């Protein structure tokens, strides 16, 4: 049996046929492996806080300040502050939108609460260790931004290559050698090329993180509308209505007793005088003109009124929305 196998092997070699090799089992593909989704928020720095504090009537704050992102993943970061009323205390919401580079991916929204507080509350929050956005901090940020911009412009001027034409000897030394006509300072070629500052990998450690280009930070603008005072004239009672009784007098002749000075006009004069005489008194009388009330005149006095102005609504100023404005000067 062993001899037969040897003969078969020799025959296969003589025929030029290769011995069959055992087939290896194919590896089964892991169909459960899925592409890992990119977390956009992890590629954005500066959006860690979920709540901000701002003093009332603070304007011009850049809500995108300090936010950086990886431009390979994130296209831009937008912010919507149209719901914030900077003139009134309260809690509002601003919305950050993270737009991916990949158009097939959905944008991600990050909602942040912002509490607009009074100056007194702002001071309390500062003492508690909270950061509060105020007009003072906004002005400081603008000054710092201008200072940094001037510093960057100054550095840019220093790094610009000289515009003077170098001599043929110098340019030849830069471009010549074993580099195939390529300058050792960059990608410039040819004898007349001007060398540029190196952008090699040795400088990658000092590169600044990618920052977004300017994105409009729309701040609600207001205009002051003055509403004048509203009111009306009305009457009020100065004196209530009342009734007056005025006596009526007449001057008439009256009979007056000389003994007792009594008015005896309307009584029995003779009997009155007789009584005085039997008592040994004067039994005579005289006539005098006297004013006698003969009646009463009733006068009805109406109520007396005055006029005064009554305020229905005091004058006030209203802050009316008047569009939006960005710190760059753009409006909408």
C-alpha positions in Angstrom: 0.0 0.0 0.0 2.9 2.4 0.8 4.5 1.6 -2.5 1.3 2.4 -4.4 1.2 5.9 -2.7 4.8 6.6 -3.7 4.2 5.6 -7.2 1.2 7.9 -7.5 3.2 10.8 -6.2 6.0 10.1 -8.6 3.5 9.9 -11.5 1.9 13.2 -10.5 5.4 14.9 -10.5 6.2 13.4 -13.9 3.0 14.7 -15.4 3.7 18.2 -14.1 0.6 18.3 -11.9 0.9 19.9 -8.5 -0.4 18.1 -5.6 -3.7 19.3 -4.5 -3.6 21.6 -1.5 -6.3 21.5 1.1 -8.6 24.4 0.9 -8.6 26.7 3.9 -12.0 27.6 5.3 -13.0 31.2 4.4 -13.3 33.5 7.3 -16.8 34.6 7.8 -17.3 38.4 7.5 -18.6 40.1 10.6 -21.7 41.6 9.2 -22.6 43.1 12.5 -19.7 45.6 12.3 -21.2 49.0 11.7 -19.6 52.3 11.0 -19.1 54.2 14.2 -21.1 57.4 14.3 -19.3 60.6 14.9 -20.2 62.5 18.0 -20.2 66.2 16.8 -20.3 67.6 20.3 -17.0 65.9 21.3 -15.3 67.7 18.4 -16.4 71.1 19.7 -14.8 72.8 22.7 -16.3 75.6 24.7 -19.9 74.3 24.9 -19.6 72.5 28.2 -21.8 74.9 30.2 -25.6 74.3 30.2 -26.4 77.7 31.9 -25.1 81.2 31.6 -25.7 84.4 33.6 -26.0 87.9 32.2 -26.7 91.2 33.8 -29.8 93.0 32.5 -29.2 95.6 29.7 -25.9 94.0 28.6 -25.4 94.3 24.9 -22.8 93.2 22.3 -21.7 89.9 23.8 -20.1 87.4 21.4 -21.6 84.0 22.3 -19.2 82.3 20.0 -16.1 83.5 21.8 -13.9 80.7 23.0 -15.6 78.0 20.9 -13.3 75.9 18.7 -13.8 72.8 16.7 -12.1 70.3 14.4 -12.6 71.5 10.9 -12.2 68.0 9.5 -15.5 67.0 11.2 -17.3 70.3 11.9 -18.1 72.8 9.1 -19.3 75.6 11.4 -21.1 76.5 14.7 -24.1 78.8 14.6 -25.8 80.5 17.5 -29.4 81.8 17.7 -30.1 84.4 20.5 -33.3 85.8 19.1 -35.3 84.5 22.1 -33.3 86.6 24.6 -34.8 89.9 25.9 -31.7 91.7 27.3 -33.9 94.5 28.7 -36.0 92.2 31.0 -35.0 89.9 33.8 -35.9 86.2 33.2 -34.6 82.9 32.0 -34.3 82.4 28.2 -32.7 79.9 25.9 -30.1 80.2 23.2 -29.5 77.5 20.6 -26.1 76.4 19.2 -26.2 74.5 16.0 -23.2 72.3 15.1 -23.1 71.8 11.3 -21.1 68.7 10.2 -18.7 68.7 7.2 -20.4 65.5 5.9 -23.7 66.7 4.3 -25.2 63.3 4.9 -25.0 63.8 8.7 -27.6 65.8 10.6 -26.8 69.0 12.4 -26.8 68.8 16.2 -28.4 71.4 18.5 -27.1 72.3 21.9 -29.5 74.3 24.0 -28.1 76.6 26.8 -30.1 78.5 29.3 -29.3 82.1 30.0 -30.6 83.9 33.0 -30.8 87.7 32.8 -30.5 89.1 36.3 -30.5 92.4 38.1 -27.2 94.2 39.0 -27.8 93.2 42.6 -28.2 89.5 41.7 -25.2 89.7 39.4 -23.0 90.8 42.3 -24.3 88.0 44.5 -23.6 85.4 41.8 -20.0 86.8 41.4 -19.5 86.4 45.1 -20.7 82.8 44.8 -18.0 82.2 42.1 -20.2 82.3 39.0 -19.2 84.0 35.8 -21.6 86.8 34.9 -21.6 88.5 31.5 -21.8 92.3 32.0 -21.1 95.3 29.8 -17.8 95.5 31.6 -16.7 92.0 30.6 -18.0 92.6 27.0 -15.8 95.7 26.7 -12.8 93.8 28.2 -13.3 91.0 25.7 -13.4 93.5 22.8 -10.2 95.2 24.0 -8.5 91.8 24.4 -9.7 90.8 20.9 -8.3 94.0 19.4 -5.0 93.5 21.2 -4.7 89.9 20.0 -5.6 91.0 16.4 -2.9 93.7 16.5 -0.4 91.2 17.8 -1.2 88.7 15.1 -1.0 91.4 12.4 2.4 92.4 13.8 3.6 88.8 13.7 2.3 88.4 10.2 4.3 91.4 9.1 7.5 90.0 10.7 6.9 86.6 9.0 6.4 88.1 5.5 9.3 87.3 3.1 11.4 90.1 1.8 10.2 91.6 -1.5 13.6 92.6 -2.6 15.2 90.5 -5.3 18.1 88.5 -3.8 21.3 88.1 -5.7 21.9 85.2 -8.0 24.5 83.8 -5.7 22.2 83.6 -2.7 19.2 82.2 -4.6 21.4 79.7 -6.2 22.6 78.4 -2.9 19.0 78.1 -1.6 17.7 76.2 -4.6 20.7 74.2 -5.6 22.0 71.0 -4.1 20.6 67.4 -3.9 17.0 68.6 -3.4 16.2 68.6 -7.1 15.7 72.3 -7.3 13.4 72.4 -4.2 14.2 75.0 -1.5 14.9 73.5 1.9 12.6 76.2 3.4 9.5 75.2 1.6 8.1 74.2 -1.9 9.7 77.0 -3.9 11.6 75.9 -7.0 14.0 77.5 -9.4 17.1 79.7 -9.0 15.1 82.9 -8.7 12.7 81.5 -6.0 12.3 83.3 -2.7 12.4 81.0 0.3 9.3 80.9 2.6 9.1 80.1 6.3 9.1 76.4 7.0 5.8 74.8 7.6 7.2 71.3 8.3 6.0 68.9 11.0 8.4 70.4 13.6 6.0 73.4 14.1 2.8 71.3 14.5 3.0 71.4 18.2 2.7 75.2 18.3 -0.3 75.5 15.9 -3.4 77.1 17.3 -6.6 75.0 17.4 -8.9 75.5 14.5 -11.3 78.4 15.2 -14.4 79.2 13.3 -14.6 82.0 10.8 -16.8 84.8 11.8 -20.4 83.7 12.4 -23.0 86.3 12.9 -24.1 86.6 16.5 -27.5 88.1 16.1 -28.4 90.4 19.0 -32.0 91.6 19.3 -32.2 95.4 18.9 -34.9 97.6 20.4 -36.2 101.1 19.7 -37.8 103.3 22.4 -41.4 104.3 21.8 -42.9 106.9 24.1 -46.5 106.6 25.0 -48.0 109.9 26.4 -50.2 110.1 29.4 -53.9 109.3 28.9 -56.8 110.7 31.0 -60.1 112.5 31.0 -61.9 115.4 32.7 -64.6 114.7 35.2 -66.8 116.7 37.5 -66.8 116.4 41.3 -69.2 117.8 44.0 -67.9 120.9 45.6 -71.1 121.5 47.7 -74.1 119.3 48.0 -77.6 120.6 47.1 -79.4 122.3 50.0 -82.7 124.1 50.8 -82.7 127.6 52.4 -85.8 129.1 54.2 -85.8 132.9 54.0 -88.3 134.8 56.3 -90.6 137.4 54.7 -90.9 140.7 56.8 -93.4 143.6 56.4 -93.4 147.0 58.2 -96.9 147.5 59.7 -98.5 149.6 62.4 -98.8 147.8 65.7 -100.7 148.6 69.0 -98.3 148.6 72.0 -99.5 148.7 75.7 -97.9 151.6 77.6 -98.1 149.7 80.9 -96.4 146.4 79.8 -95.1 147.2 76.3 -97.0 144.2 75.0 -98.2 144.0 71.3 -102.0 144.1 71.8 -102.8 144.5 68.1 -104.4 141.1 67.7 -106.1 140.8 71.1 -108.9 142.5 72.9 -107.4 145.9 73.6 -110.1 147.1 75.9 -110.0 144.1 78.1 -106.2 144.3 78.4 -106.3 148.0 79.3 -109.1 147.5 81.8 -107.1 144.9 83.7 -104.3 147.4 84.0 -106.6 150.2 85.2 -108.4 148.1 88.0 -104.9 147.4 89.2 -104.1 151.1 89.4 -101.8 151.0 86.3 -101.7 153.0 83.1 -104.6 151.9 80.9 -103.4 153.4 77.6 -101.6 152.2 74.5 -99.5 153.6 71.6 -99.0 152.7 67.9 -95.5 151.8 66.5 -94.2 150.7 63.1 -92.6 147.3 63.4 -91.2 144.7 61.0 -93.2 141.6 61.3 -92.5 138.2 59.6 -95.5 137.5 57.5 -94.2 134.3 55.8 -91.3 132.2 54.6 -89.6 132.1 51.2 -88.1 128.6 50.4 -85.0 128.6 48.1 -83.6 125.4 46.6 -79.9 125.6 46.0 -78.5 123.1 43.5 -75.2 121.2 44.0 -72.0 122.9 43.1 -69.5 121.1 40.9 -65.9 121.5 39.9 -63.8 119.9 37.1 -60.6 118.0 37.5 -58.3 115.9 35.3 -58.1 112.2 36.1 -55.1 110.1 34.8 -56.3 106.8 33.2 -52.8 105.6 32.2 -49.4 107.2 33.1 -46.9 108.0 30.4 -44.4 105.2 29.8 -41.6 104.1 27.4 -41.8 100.8 25.6 -38.9 98.9 24.1 -40.1 97.6 20.7 -38.1 95.0 18.8 -36.3 96.6 15.8 -34.5 93.7 14.1 -31.2 92.1 14.9 -27.6 93.3 14.7 -24.3 91.5 14.8 -21.1 92.8 16.4 -19.6 93.1 12.9 -22.2 95.7 12.0 -24.5 93.5 9.9 -28.2 93.8 10.5 -31.3 91.9 9.6 
